[in-house]
Amino acid sequence: MFIIPDNNQAEVENRLRNLTELYLVVKELILYFEEVNPEQKSDIQPINELRNAFDHMMRVSAVALEVNPYEGDSQKYILTHIDKAFGHVYRAGYDTVDFLALTIKAIISDELDGFSVEAISKALPEYYSTIKPEIEQINLKIANYRAEKDVAQDDAEHLIEYIETVTKLCEYREQVSRALPSISEIEEKRKNESKIRTRQDWIKRIIIGIILIIIGMLLQPLFANIFVDRVS
C-alpha cells in the first residue's frame, strides 16, 4: 500500500484524481487521432510526453511503496512528481489536439476537393449555410487557443475547452464524410448530364451545318441563273 502520511492523503488523492481524469480524456483524444490520421500512426511528441509522465508516476510508486525510499521529504517528492506527470499529460493533450485540428481541417478540405457547389449543396444542404461558416468560426477559435497556449500553466480547463472546440470540428467532418457518397453520385450525374448536353450541342451544330450546306447547294443554281440573267 502507499505510504502517505494522513495529513497529505487528501491532497495526494485529489491530485491523482485530477491526473487520472485528464489522462483518460487525453487517451481518448489520441485514440481518435490515430483513427482519423491518414497514416494511421500517432505523432511521436505526445507519446514521449506520456512516457515521461509514466516515469514520474513510477518514481511516485517507488517512494510511496518503499521500493526505493526517498531520503528527503517524501511527501513533497510525491506531490512534485504527480504535478510533473500532470504537466506531461497536459502537454500530450495539447500537442494531440493541435495535430488533430490540423488533420481534420485538411481531411474536410481534401474530401470536398473537386466537387461542385451544386453537388455539395444538394447532398448536404446545410453545408454552405451552417457548416462552412461554423468551421470558419472554429478555425478562428483554434487560432486563438494556440496563440494563448501556455503549457507552463497546465490549465486543464483551457485544454478541455480547446478539445470541445475541436470535437465540434470532428462532428462536422463526420457529417461531410457521411454525405460523400451522395455528393459523389450527384457530381457524377451532373457530369454525365453535362456531357450529354455538350454532345447534343455538337449534334445540333452539325445538323445546322449540314442543313446550311444543303440549302446552299439548292440555292446555288437559282443564284447562278439570276446572275446569268442580269449579265445578259
C-alpha positions, 0 to 999 in steps of 0.5 A, spaced: 500 500 500 502 507 499 505 510 504 502 517 505 502 520 511 494 522 513 495 529 513 497 529 505 492 523 503 487 528 501 491 532 497 495 526 494 488 523 492 485 529 489 491 530 485 491 523 482 484 524 481 485 530 477 491 526 473 487 520 472 481 524 469 485 528 464 489 522 462 483 518 460 480 524 456 487 525 453 487 517 451 481 518 448 483 524 444 489 520 441 485 514 440 481 518 435 487 521 432 490 515 430 483 513 427 482 519 423 490 520 421 491 518 414 497 514 416 494 511 421 500 512 426 500 517 432 505 523 432 511 521 436 511 528 441 505 526 445 507 519 446 514 521 449 510 526 453 506 520 456 512 516 457 515 521 461 509 522 465 509 514 466 516 515 469 514 520 474 508 516 476 513 510 477 518 514 481 511 516 485 510 508 486 517 507 488 517 512 494 510 511 496 511 503 496 518 503 499 521 500 493 526 505 493 525 510 499 526 517 498 531 520 503 528 527 503 521 529 504 517 524 501 511 527 501 513 533 497 517 528 492 510 525 491 506 531 490 512 534 485 512 528 481 504 527 480 504 535 478 510 533 473 506 527 470 500 532 470 504 537 466 506 531 461 499 529 460 497 536 459 502 537 454 500 530 450 493 533 450 495 539 447 500 537 442 494 531 440 489 536 439 493 541 435 495 535 430 488 533 430 485 540 428 490 540 423 488 533 420 481 534 420 481 541 417 485 538 411 481 531 411 474 536 410 478 540 405 481 534 401 474 530 401 470 536 398 476 537 393 473 537 386 466 537 387 461 542 385 457 547 389 451 544 386 453 537 388 455 539 395 449 543 396 444 538 394 447 532 398 448 536 404 444 542 404 446 545 410 453 545 408 454 552 405 449 555 410 451 552 417 457 548 416 462 552 412 461 558 416 461 554 423 468 551 421 470 558 419 468 560 426 472 554 429 478 555 425 478 562 428 477 559 435 483 554 434 487 560 432 486 563 438 487 557 443 494 556 440 496 563 440 494 563 448 497 556 449 501 556 455 503 549 457 507 552 463 500 553 466 497 546 465 490 549 465 486 543 464 480 547 463 483 551 457 485 544 454 478 541 455 475 547 452 480 547 446 478 539 445 470 541 445 472 546 440 475 541 436 470 535 437 465 540 434 470 540 428 470 532 428 462 532 428 462 536 422 467 532 418 463 526 420 457 529 417 461 531 410 464 524 410 457 521 411 454 525 405 460 523 400 457 518 397 451 522 395 455 528 393 459 523 389 453 520 385 450 527 384 457 530 381 457 524 377 450 525 374 451 532 373 457 530 369 454 525 365 448 530 364 453 535 362 456 531 357 450 529 354 448 536 353 455 538 350 454 532 345 447 534 343 450 541 342 455 538 337 449 534 334 445 540 333 451 544 330 452 539 325 445 538 323 445 546 322 451 545 318 449 540 314 442 543 313 446 550 311 450 546 306 444 543 303 440 549 302 446 552 299 447 547 294 439 548 292 440 555 292 446 555 288 443 554 281 437 559 282 443 564 284 447 562 278 441 563 273 439 570 276 446 572 275 446 569 268 440 573 267 442 580 269 449 579 265 445 578 259 
